[in-house]
Amino acid sequence: MGQIQIQVRLTNSDSGSDSTWHLNGIVQGTWQAGLDRLLLGVAVQDDLRVVGDVVPLDDVDSSDIDLAGRLAELIDRLDTAQILMSGRHTLSEWGPV
């Protein structure tokens, strides 16, 4: 298994947490942008270069597909937890007891 670098440096811009760090509207370098590149690299053929405004990550090995999915799930859960913990919430908003 090779090393994949997607150069993620910032929080997710969609989570609302970017306002915590005063990064409103910056998409480049976020976890979401990195995951978009990684997952698009898993999903597209080698000859496809751009989908929308996302450039797929090159050379994603088939053995990395499961890891990419697990990473996407982890980032989604962390993003959800950050949103949940970033303010006051009612008991029902926290979820079932």
KOLMAR-207604 format. One record per atom (N, C-alpha, C): x, y, z. Coordinates in steps of 0.001 Angstrom, whole numbers, plus 500000, padded with zeros to 6 digits. Atoms other than C-alpha are relative to their C-alpha. Example, Ala and Ser with C-alpha at 12.3 -4.5 7.8 and 13.67 -1.06 7.14 Angstrom:
! residues 2
500890498810500000/512300495500507800/500900501200500000/499180498810499940/513670498940507140/499230501090500730/
This chain:
! residues 97
500849498842500000/500000500000500000/500901501229500000/499204498789500117/501457503360498957/499484501123500876/500372498826499221/501307506725500618/499240500968499102/500815499035500739/498615509177499492/500028501309500760/499991498689499372/498936512895500181/498937500877499358/501042499128500520/495892515148499845/500113501419500553/499672498683499474/497290518135501791/498805500722500612/501119499407499272/494428518867504171/500562500779501180/499485499156498928/495040521726506566/498917500647500845/501038499232499335/491727523247507574/498801499143500363/501240500638499607/488387522331509098/499037499929498815/501019500053501044/485286521519507023/499258501319499921/500704498728500160/483698524640505580/498499499819500089/501446500237499963/480248523011505482/499460499814501411/500455500371498666/480115522226509188/499595501176500859/500227498855499147/479829525744510492/501160500232500944/498857499852499116/483044525154512403/501027500961499434/499039499066500570/484932527362509971/499860501383500616/500159498706499350/483436530391511713/500720500020501346/499248500098498761/485047529152514937/501448500421499773/498594499731500318/488423529480513254/500157501206499081/499988498806500858/487484532602511197/500486499672498586/499628500452501337/487845530725507910/498794499945499076/501249500035500758/484417531482506451/500240500016498499/499981500038501456/484098530493502824/501244499408499372/498795500596500577/487552528947502390/499755498508499819/500254501409500295/487115525590500677/501308499239499799/498736500657500277/490676524807499578/500669499601501304/499274500487498836/492572522706502072/499122499451501111/500877500557498976/489498521577504019/499973498480499892/500161501451500029/488874517971504959/499019499593498914/500998500350501014/485821517988502691/500598500062498597/499360499896501318/487837519180499690/500975498844499783/499078501125500114/490491516547500387/499287498678499790/500785501226500174/487904513802500736/499353499948498626/500571499958501355/486209514928497527/501027499536498971/498932500406500919/489535514552495704/500308498510500124/499679501403499762/490268511187497310/498912499074499477/501101500869500408/486835509673496743/499742500078498495/500131499896501450/486659511018493196/501112499211499312/498905500803500540/490061509440492561/499711498514500049/500418501395499895/488597506131493723/498967499678498929/501172500280500822/485499506484491560/500198500169498494/499905499691501427/486710507794488186/501117499240499322/498972500644500805/488767506352485381/501206500928499875/498750499244500107/492341507466484718/499935501170499033/500012498949501016/491447509586481690/499121501203500375/500854498899499574/488948511791483562/500800500915500924/499154499086499240/490617514908484957/499247500893500974/500711499073499124/487982517236486456/498515499669499976/501449500154499883/484428516742487716/499513501195500799/500392498748499361/482771520054488502/501241500824500234/498772499270499671/485510521946490312/500970499147500818/499151500920499230/487160518841491829/500928499246499051/499009500763500750/490359517353490463/500242498703500768/499821501262499269/490504513635491339/501458499738500337/498661500391499580/493520512344493225/500467498859499105/499442501041500881/495736510273490908/500500498815500807/499353501204499489/496902506740491569/499475499511501345/500574500610498804/494496505624494274/499929498505499725/499918501442500183/495251501927494576/498694499343500428/501237500699499654/492348499484494715/500028499491501440/499913500436498610/493645498307498083/499710501137500982/500276498837499154/493042501849499425/498529500391500014/501412499624500104/489336501949498555/499283499854501344/500633500205498696/488195500497501881/500461501056501003/499467498986499090/490474502868503795/499427501382499692/500579498713500381/489137505849501831/498575500122500531/501356500003499472/485594504898502801/499973500152501511/499925499884498533/486564504491506446/500402501410500422/499593498627499693/488298507866506445/498842500960499801/501162499140500250/485222509513504919/498983499870501130/500931500228498890/483049507944507631/500504500660501282/499420499388498807/485421509099510391/499868501524499955/500085498540500124/485542512676509097/498559500461500131/501411499647499867/481752512750508800/499558499956501456/500370500116498588/481355511559512391/500640501095500850/499338498920499262/483920514052513711/499350501347499716/500665498757500383/482233516866511794/498654500121500706/501294500014499307/478842515877513242/500189500261501492/499729499790498574/480311515734516758/500394501444500274/499582498609499810/481910519163516336/498798500937499943/501215499184500099/478577520662515258/499176499843501265/500804500273498817/476800519004518174/500591500660501245/499358499458498805/479351520270520696/500287501497499925/499660498592500177/479531523826519391/498876500935500429/501036499102499506/476719525367521379/499039499287500915/501023500581499127/473716524799523534/498981499238499155/500981500830500689/471290522080522555/499020499449501025/500991500634499122/468110520651523990/500336498516500114/499767501427499816/468080517083525251/499611499214498748/500428500718501196/466171515958522161/500983500185498837/499005499785501061/468846517487519891/501236499133500200/498853500862499735/471531515385521609/499740498582499515/500324501334500485/469689512249520537/499267499181501036/500734500852499085/467903509329522135/500821499687501252/499327500273498723/468680508678525791/499909498524500315/
